[in-house]
Amino acid sequence: MNLNGKIVWITGSSRGIGKATALQFAAKGARVVVSARSVDEIDAIVGEINANGDSALAIPCDVTNNNQIISLVSAVKKTWGDIDILVNNAGIGTFKNILELEEDEWDEMMIVNLKSAFLCSKAVLPAMIETQSGQIINVISVAGKQPFENSGGYCASKYGMLGFTDVLRLENRKHGVKVSAVLPGATSTPIWGDADVDHNRMMAADDVAKTIVSLCEINETALVEEVLLRPHGGDL
């Protein structure tokens, strides 16, 4: 697919993998919708993209709020048109032993990591089905296939997202919509917070972003269902 002029929405694109993905799509000539809850951060990224002569929109959006999601999709349609590519990247992690994990922390991971992908996909799918085209890429984690200690809630949300991705693909392949999963191993991003981890053994966000963009550049008829990325020398 030639990405020039394609409209790409990346959730959680104020930092980390989302930010790197936004910058790389823009460099390919795509029109990028940068969304997150942090207005200052997405404004800065869009300023950087537009200063380079590329096209981007900053739209604050809480992807756990369906009304805000619908409003974003409507605003993009009025400005540019229907969204061609959705990258469900928004995610959080609280890394605790299951006995120490609080109920509200569990619920927040389920809502941000899993429910948001459902809501955003549902918002863009009607237009994709109508045009018999479009692509949805869900950024999951190797934790969607492999359990890790102190990651009970995180793994549960990611296992769920992988199952959701598989069903989304089955239901929409016949409509010409491509659905893929990217499962990065440990990546150096702010999601780790103050956790005791070695960022030197992790992948860079740019490397994951390159994989996401490349999935959209392959032949129109081809479908890569799942990509698993592991850092060299890393544990995840």
ZADO-1210 file (C-alpha; in nm, 4 decimals, padded with zeros to 6 digits):
<atoms>
<atom x="00.0000" y="00.0000" z="00.0000" code="MET" pos="1"/>
<atom x="00.1216" y="00.3473" z="-00.0870" code="ASN" pos="2"/>
<atom x="00.0787" y="00.5394" z="00.2368" code="LEU" pos="3"/>
<atom x="00.0877" y="00.8825" z="00.0758" code="ASN" pos="4"/>
<atom x="-00.2352" y="01.0617" z="00.1640" code="GLY" pos="5"/>
<atom x="-00.3725" y="00.7743" z="00.3740" code="LYS" pos="6"/>
<atom x="-00.5494" y="00.8791" z="00.6936" code="ILE" pos="7"/>
<atom x="-00.4011" y="00.7040" z="00.9964" code="VAL" pos="8"/>
<atom x="-00.5282" y="00.7249" z="01.3548" code="TRP" pos="9"/>
<atom x="-00.2891" y="00.6121" z="01.6274" code="ILE" pos="10"/>
<atom x="-00.4289" y="00.5922" z="01.9780" code="THR" pos="11"/>
<atom x="-00.2032" y="00.6666" z="02.2719" code="GLY" pos="12"/>
<atom x="00.0361" y="00.8506" z="02.0423" code="SER" pos="13"/>
<atom x="00.1667" y="01.1138" z="02.2826" code="SER" pos="14"/>
<atom x="00.4760" y="00.9087" z="02.3712" code="ARG" pos="15"/>
<atom x="00.6546" y="00.5767" z="02.3316" code="GLY" pos="16"/>
<atom x="00.5544" y="00.3417" z="02.0500" code="ILE" pos="17"/>
<atom x="00.2573" y="00.5582" z="01.9528" code="GLY" pos="18"/>
<atom x="00.4660" y="00.8710" z="01.9077" code="LYS" pos="19"/>
<atom x="00.7334" y="00.6865" z="01.7098" code="ALA" pos="20"/>
<atom x="00.4633" y="00.5343" z="01.4884" code="THR" pos="21"/>
<atom x="00.3023" y="00.8725" z="01.4233" code="ALA" pos="22"/>
<atom x="00.6336" y="01.0235" z="01.3165" code="LEU" pos="23"/>
<atom x="00.7130" y="00.7340" z="01.0846" code="GLN" pos="24"/>
<atom x="00.3706" y="00.7297" z="00.9175" code="PHE" pos="25"/>
<atom x="00.3961" y="01.1054" z="00.8617" code="ALA" pos="26"/>
<atom x="00.7403" y="01.0625" z="00.7040" code="ALA" pos="27"/>
<atom x="00.5778" y="00.8232" z="00.4552" code="LYS" pos="28"/>
<atom x="00.3290" y="01.0921" z="00.3495" code="GLY" pos="29"/>
<atom x="00.0319" y="00.9694" z="00.5525" code="ALA" pos="30"/>
<atom x="-00.2036" y="01.2155" z="00.7201" code="ARG" pos="31"/>
<atom x="-00.1767" y="01.1314" z="01.0881" code="VAL" pos="32"/>
<atom x="-00.4288" y="01.1756" z="01.3675" code="VAL" pos="33"/>
<atom x="-00.2368" y="01.2017" z="01.6944" code="VAL" pos="34"/>
<atom x="-00.4590" y="01.1369" z="01.9948" code="SER" pos="35"/>
<atom x="-00.4134" y="01.0965" z="02.3696" code="ALA" pos="36"/>
<atom x="-00.5390" y="01.2646" z="02.6857" code="ARG" pos="37"/>
<atom x="-00.2341" y="01.4918" z="02.7137" code="SER" pos="38"/>
<atom x="-00.3050" y="01.8021" z="02.5038" code="VAL" pos="39"/>
<atom x="00.0408" y="01.9567" z="02.5382" code="ASP" pos="40"/>
<atom x="00.2184" y="01.6390" z="02.4291" code="GLU" pos="41"/>
<atom x="00.0088" y="01.5727" z="02.1193" code="ILE" pos="42"/>
<atom x="00.0273" y="01.9404" z="02.0193" code="ASP" pos="43"/>
<atom x="00.4067" y="01.9202" z="02.0359" code="ALA" pos="44"/>
<atom x="00.4182" y="01.6081" z="01.8167" code="ILE" pos="45"/>
<atom x="00.1829" y="01.7554" z="01.5592" code="VAL" pos="46"/>
<atom x="00.3886" y="02.0755" z="01.5560" code="GLY" pos="47"/>
<atom x="00.6984" y="01.8676" z="01.4837" code="GLU" pos="48"/>
<atom x="00.5267" y="01.6786" z="01.2017" code="ILE" pos="49"/>
<atom x="00.3751" y="01.9852" z="01.0378" code="ASN" pos="50"/>
<atom x="00.7026" y="02.1758" z="01.0652" code="ALA" pos="51"/>
<atom x="00.8577" y="01.9074" z="00.8446" code="ASN" pos="52"/>
<atom x="00.5969" y="01.9710" z="00.5772" code="GLY" pos="53"/>
<atom x="00.3883" y="01.6647" z="00.6626" code="ASP" pos="54"/>
<atom x="00.0250" y="01.6539" z="00.7785" code="SER" pos="55"/>
<atom x="-00.1065" y="01.5810" z="01.1257" code="ALA" pos="56"/>
<atom x="-00.4019" y="01.6628" z="01.3486" code="LEU" pos="57"/>
<atom x="-00.3904" y="01.6744" z="01.7274" code="ALA" pos="58"/>
<atom x="-00.7210" y="01.5607" z="01.8770" code="ILE" pos="59"/>
<atom x="-00.7412" y="01.5031" z="02.2537" code="PRO" pos="60"/>
<atom x="-00.9319" y="01.1819" z="02.3187" code="CYS" pos="61"/>
<atom x="-00.9900" y="00.9496" z="02.6101" code="ASP" pos="62"/>
<atom x="-01.0281" y="00.6181" z="02.4268" code="VAL" pos="63"/>
<atom x="-01.2261" y="00.4729" z="02.7167" code="THR" pos="64"/>
<atom x="-01.4997" y="00.7278" z="02.6434" code="ASN" pos="65"/>
<atom x="-01.7167" y="00.6279" z="02.3475" code="ASN" pos="66"/>
<atom x="-01.8583" y="00.9768" z="02.2980" code="ASN" pos="67"/>
<atom x="-01.5088" y="01.1223" z="02.2608" code="GLN" pos="68"/>
<atom x="-01.4158" y="00.8460" z="02.0154" code="ILE" pos="69"/>
<atom x="-01.7207" y="00.9118" z="01.7984" code="ILE" pos="70"/>
<atom x="-01.6489" y="01.2841" z="01.8101" code="SER" pos="71"/>
<atom x="-01.2901" y="01.2266" z="01.6958" code="LEU" pos="72"/>
<atom x="-01.3942" y="01.0073" z="01.4026" code="VAL" pos="73"/>
<atom x="-01.6523" y="01.2679" z="01.2991" code="SER" pos="74"/>
<atom x="-01.3987" y="01.5520" z="01.3219" code="ALA" pos="75"/>
<atom x="-01.1466" y="01.3622" z="01.1096" code="VAL" pos="76"/>
<atom x="-01.4128" y="01.2852" z="00.8494" code="LYS" pos="77"/>
<atom x="-01.5066" y="01.6541" z="00.8222" code="LYS" pos="78"/>
<atom x="-01.1430" y="01.7600" z="00.7905" code="THR" pos="79"/>
<atom x="-00.9884" y="01.4849" z="00.5788" code="TRP" pos="80"/>
<atom x="-01.2314" y="01.1984" z="00.5227" code="GLY" pos="81"/>
<atom x="-01.2728" y="00.8459" z="00.6564" code="ASP" pos="82"/>
<atom x="-00.9923" y="00.6801" z="00.8516" code="ILE" pos="83"/>
<atom x="-00.7989" y="00.4265" z="00.6411" code="ASP" pos="84"/>
<atom x="-00.5766" y="00.2791" z="00.9116" code="ILE" pos="85"/>
<atom x="-00.6377" y="00.2466" z="01.2858" code="LEU" pos="86"/>
<atom x="-00.3519" y="00.1574" z="01.5184" code="VAL" pos="87"/>
<atom x="-00.4895" y="00.0578" z="01.8581" code="ASN" pos="88"/>
<atom x="-00.1840" y="00.1378" z="02.0660" code="ASN" pos="89"/>
<atom x="-00.3176" y="00.2926" z="02.3882" code="ALA" pos="90"/>
<atom x="-00.2203" y="00.0894" z="02.6907" code="GLY" pos="91"/>
<atom x="-00.1126" y="00.0982" z="03.0536" code="ILE" pos="92"/>
<atom x="00.0543" y="-00.1450" z="03.2884" code="GLY" pos="93"/>
<atom x="00.0508" y="-00.1993" z="03.6620" code="THR" pos="94"/>
<atom x="00.3006" y="-00.4690" z="03.7519" code="PHE" pos="95"/>
<atom x="00.2136" y="-00.6290" z="04.0833" code="LYS" pos="96"/>
<atom x="00.1594" y="-00.9690" z="04.2376" code="ASN" pos="97"/>
<atom x="-00.2065" y="-01.0681" z="04.1987" code="ILE" pos="98"/>
<atom x="-00.2618" y="-01.0528" z="04.5747" code="LEU" pos="99"/>
<atom x="-00.1299" y="-00.6959" z="04.5793" code="GLU" pos="100"/>
<atom x="-00.3158" y="-00.5764" z="04.2695" code="LEU" pos="101"/>
<atom x="-00.6122" y="-00.3537" z="04.3570" code="GLU" pos="102"/>
<atom x="-00.9527" y="-00.3957" z="04.1964" code="GLU" pos="103"/>
<atom x="-00.9440" y="-00.0471" z="04.0434" code="ASP" pos="104"/>
<atom x="-00.6003" y="-00.1181" z="03.8935" code="GLU" pos="105"/>
<atom x="-00.7332" y="-00.4381" z="03.7353" code="TRP" pos="106"/>
<atom x="-01.0380" y="-00.2573" z="03.5988" code="ASP" pos="107"/>
<atom x="-00.8325" y="00.0269" z="03.4540" code="GLU" pos="108"/>
<atom x="-00.6090" y="-00.2105" z="03.2581" code="MET" pos="109"/>
<atom x="-00.9110" y="-00.3943" z="03.1180" code="MET" pos="110"/>
<atom x="-01.0715" y="-00.0689" z="03.0093" code="ILE" pos="111"/>
<atom x="-00.7645" y="00.1061" z="02.8661" code="VAL" pos="112"/>
<atom x="-00.5921" y="-00.1967" z="02.7138" code="ASN" pos="113"/>
<atom x="-00.8906" y="-00.3945" z="02.5893" code="LEU" pos="114"/>
<atom x="-01.2171" y="-00.2018" z="02.5870" code="LYS" pos="115"/>
<atom x="-01.0587" y="00.0929" z="02.4045" code="SER" pos="116"/>
<atom x="-00.9600" y="-00.1319" z="02.1125" code="ALA" pos="117"/>
<atom x="-01.3193" y="-00.2558" z="02.0897" code="PHE" pos="118"/>
<atom x="-01.4649" y="00.0966" z="02.0967" code="LEU" pos="119"/>
<atom x="-01.2199" y="00.2460" z="01.8466" code="CYS" pos="120"/>
<atom x="-01.2476" y="-00.0470" z="01.6066" code="SER" pos="121"/>
<atom x="-01.6260" y="-00.0308" z="01.6201" code="LYS" pos="122"/>
<atom x="-01.6142" y="00.3417" z="01.5398" code="ALA" pos="123"/>
<atom x="-01.4053" y="00.3085" z="01.2224" code="VAL" pos="124"/>
<atom x="-01.5360" y="-00.0227" z="01.0879" code="LEU" pos="125"/>
<atom x="-01.8603" y="00.0950" z="00.9192" code="PRO" pos="126"/>
<atom x="-01.6719" y="00.3206" z="00.6768" code="ALA" pos="127"/>
<atom x="-01.4084" y="00.0531" z="00.6129" code="MET" pos="128"/>
<atom x="-01.6750" y="-00.2064" z="00.5396" code="ILE" pos="129"/>
<atom x="-01.8557" y="00.0336" z="00.3074" code="GLU" pos="130"/>
<atom x="-01.5406" y="00.0931" z="00.1024" code="THR" pos="131"/>
<atom x="-01.4244" y="-00.2704" z="00.1298" code="GLN" pos="132"/>
<atom x="-01.0844" y="-00.1493" z="00.2462" code="SER" pos="133"/>
<atom x="-00.8953" y="-00.0421" z="00.5546" code="GLY" pos="134"/>
<atom x="-00.6625" y="-00.1844" z="00.8136" code="GLN" pos="135"/>
<atom x="-00.6658" y="-00.2218" z="01.1913" code="ILE" pos="136"/>
<atom x="-00.3427" y="-00.2998" z="01.3748" code="ILE" pos="137"/>
<atom x="-00.3626" y="-00.3904" z="01.7418" code="ASN" pos="138"/>
<atom x="-00.0419" y="-00.3333" z="01.9375" code="VAL" pos="139"/>
<atom x="-00.0616" y="-00.6001" z="02.2049" code="ILE" pos="140"/>
<atom x="00.2499" y="-00.7448" z="02.3738" code="SER" pos="141"/>
<atom x="00.4252" y="-01.0772" z="02.3984" code="VAL" pos="142"/>
<atom x="00.2362" y="-01.0817" z="02.7313" code="ALA" pos="143"/>
<atom x="-00.0699" y="-01.1669" z="02.5211" code="GLY" pos="144"/>
<atom x="00.0799" y="-01.5116" z="02.4634" code="LYS" pos="145"/>
<atom x="00.3170" y="-01.5686" z="02.7537" code="GLN" pos="146"/>
<atom x="00.2557" y="-01.5241" z="03.1280" code="PRO" pos="147"/>
<atom x="00.4917" y="-01.3251" z="03.3468" code="PHE" pos="148"/>
<atom x="00.5024" y="-01.2897" z="03.7229" code="GLU" pos="149"/>
<atom x="00.3668" y="-00.9642" z="03.8664" code="ASN" pos="150"/>
<atom x="00.1669" y="-00.9106" z="03.5454" code="SER" pos="151"/>
<atom x="-00.1652" y="-01.0844" z="03.6171" code="GLY" pos="152"/>
<atom x="-00.3925" y="-00.7972" z="03.5167" code="GLY" pos="153"/>
<atom x="-00.1683" y="-00.6852" z="03.2316" code="TYR" pos="154"/>
<atom x="-00.1445" y="-01.0353" z="03.0835" code="CYS" pos="155"/>
<atom x="-00.5185" y="-01.0909" z="03.1206" code="ALA" pos="156"/>
<atom x="-00.5938" y="-00.7719" z="02.9258" code="SER" pos="157"/>
<atom x="-00.3412" y="-00.8610" z="02.6541" code="LYS" pos="158"/>
<atom x="-00.4574" y="-01.2228" z="02.6199" code="TYR" pos="159"/>
<atom x="-00.8066" y="-01.0789" z="02.5799" code="GLY" pos="160"/>
<atom x="-00.6901" y="-00.8315" z="02.3174" code="MET" pos="161"/>
<atom x="-00.5301" y="-01.1088" z="02.1123" code="LEU" pos="162"/>
<atom x="-00.8557" y="-01.3050" z="02.1190" code="GLY" pos="163"/>
<atom x="-01.0494" y="-00.9940" z="02.0224" code="PHE" pos="164"/>
<atom x="-00.8077" y="-00.9354" z="01.7329" code="THR" pos="165"/>
<atom x="-00.8575" y="-01.2885" z="01.6009" code="ASP" pos="166"/>
<atom x="-01.2361" y="-01.2540" z="01.6035" code="VAL" pos="167"/>
<atom x="-01.2198" y="-00.9057" z="01.4496" code="LEU" pos="168"/>
<atom x="-01.0137" y="-01.0528" z="01.1638" code="ARG" pos="169"/>
<atom x="-01.2538" y="-01.3443" z="01.1099" code="LEU" pos="170"/>
<atom x="-01.5571" y="-01.1178" z="01.0993" code="GLU" pos="171"/>
<atom x="-01.4135" y="-00.8529" z="00.8690" code="ASN" pos="172"/>
<atom x="-01.1764" y="-01.0277" z="00.6271" code="ARG" pos="173"/>
<atom x="-01.4716" y="-01.0874" z="00.3932" code="LYS" pos="174"/>
<atom x="-01.5300" y="-00.7099" z="00.3880" code="HIS" pos="175"/>
<atom x="-01.1778" y="-00.6346" z="00.2679" code="GLY" pos="176"/>
<atom x="-01.0618" y="-00.5080" z="00.6081" code="VAL" pos="177"/>
<atom x="-00.7189" y="-00.6333" z="00.7194" code="LYS" pos="178"/>
<atom x="-00.6638" y="-00.6929" z="01.0917" code="VAL" pos="179"/>
<atom x="-00.3182" y="-00.7648" z="01.2340" code="SER" pos="180"/>
<atom x="-00.1582" y="-00.8007" z="01.5757" code="ALA" pos="181"/>
<atom x="00.1874" y="-00.6767" z="01.6725" code="VAL" pos="182"/>
<atom x="00.3246" y="-00.8355" z="01.9887" code="LEU" pos="183"/>
<atom x="00.6392" y="-00.6520" z="02.1015" code="PRO" pos="184"/>
<atom x="00.8625" y="-00.7865" z="02.3719" code="GLY" pos="185"/>
<atom x="01.0089" y="-00.5516" z="02.6283" code="ALA" pos="186"/>
<atom x="01.0287" y="-00.2037" z="02.4767" code="THR" pos="187"/>
<atom x="01.1855" y="00.1022" z="02.6349" code="SER" pos="188"/>
<atom x="00.8864" y="00.3307" z="02.6898" code="THR" pos="189"/>
<atom x="00.7308" y="00.5208" z="02.9833" code="PRO" pos="190"/>
<atom x="00.4857" y="00.2335" z="03.0496" code="ILE" pos="191"/>
<atom x="00.7387" y="00.0836" z="03.2936" code="TRP" pos="192"/>
<atom x="00.7197" y="00.3812" z="03.5280" code="GLY" pos="193"/>
<atom x="00.9415" y="00.3206" z="03.8308" code="ASP" pos="194"/>
<atom x="00.9615" y="-00.0561" z="03.7786" code="ALA" pos="195"/>
<atom x="01.3045" y="-00.2093" z="03.8297" code="ASP" pos="196"/>
<atom x="01.3841" y="-00.3020" z="03.4683" code="VAL" pos="197"/>
<atom x="01.6927" y="-00.2742" z="03.2468" code="ASP" pos="198"/>
<atom x="01.6076" y="-00.0457" z="02.9563" code="HIS" pos="199"/>
<atom x="01.9397" y="-00.1307" z="02.7910" code="ASN" pos="200"/>
<atom x="01.8099" y="-00.4816" z="02.7189" code="ARG" pos="201"/>
<atom x="01.4895" y="-00.3576" z="02.5587" code="MET" pos="202"/>
<atom x="01.3878" y="-00.2729" z="02.2038" code="MET" pos="203"/>
<atom x="01.3543" y="00.0883" z="02.0969" code="ALA" pos="204"/>
<atom x="01.0082" y="00.2255" z="02.0216" code="ALA" pos="205"/>
<atom x="01.1302" y="00.3165" z="01.6713" code="ASP" pos="206"/>
<atom x="01.1919" y="-00.0502" z="01.5932" code="ASP" pos="207"/>
<atom x="00.8348" y="-00.1463" z="01.6823" code="VAL" pos="208"/>
<atom x="00.7037" y="00.1511" z="01.4845" code="ALA" pos="209"/>
<atom x="00.8923" y="00.0357" z="01.1739" code="LYS" pos="210"/>
<atom x="00.7161" y="-00.3002" z="01.1944" code="THR" pos="211"/>
<atom x="00.3739" y="-00.1374" z="01.2286" code="ILE" pos="212"/>
<atom x="00.4315" y="00.0893" z="00.9291" code="VAL" pos="213"/>
<atom x="00.5708" y="-00.1964" z="00.7199" code="SER" pos="214"/>
<atom x="00.2522" y="-00.3983" z="00.7756" code="LEU" pos="215"/>
<atom x="00.0649" y="-00.1236" z="00.5929" code="CYS" pos="216"/>
<atom x="00.3096" y="-00.1109" z="00.3020" code="GLU" pos="217"/>
<atom x="00.2847" y="-00.4730" z="00.1935" code="ILE" pos="218"/>
<atom x="00.0755" y="-00.5842" z="-00.1039" code="ASN" pos="219"/>
<atom x="-00.2905" y="-00.4833" z="-00.0809" code="GLU" pos="220"/>
<atom x="-00.4048" y="-00.8471" z="-00.0982" code="THR" pos="221"/>
<atom x="-00.1565" y="-00.9794" z="00.1562" code="ALA" pos="222"/>
<atom x="-00.2399" y="-01.0181" z="00.5235" code="LEU" pos="223"/>
<atom x="00.0100" y="-01.0632" z="00.8022" code="VAL" pos="224"/>
<atom x="-00.2028" y="-01.1814" z="01.0914" code="GLU" pos="225"/>
<atom x="00.0510" y="-01.1622" z="01.3696" code="GLU" pos="226"/>
<atom x="00.4045" y="-01.0343" z="01.4283" code="VAL" pos="227"/>
<atom x="00.6009" y="-01.1292" z="01.7402" code="LEU" pos="228"/>
<atom x="00.8995" y="-00.9065" z="01.8252" code="LEU" pos="229"/>
<atom x="01.1611" y="-00.9899" z="02.0851" code="ARG" pos="230"/>
<atom x="01.4544" y="-00.7753" z="02.1981" code="PRO" pos="231"/>
<atom x="01.8025" y="-00.9127" z="02.1473" code="HIS" pos="232"/>
<atom x="01.9159" y="-01.0512" z="02.4811" code="GLY" pos="233"/>
<atom x="01.5909" y="-00.9498" z="02.6513" code="GLY" pos="234"/>
<atom x="01.3729" y="-01.1661" z="02.8725" code="ASP" pos="235"/>
<atom x="01.0340" y="-01.0739" z="02.7253" code="LEU" pos="236"/>
</atoms>
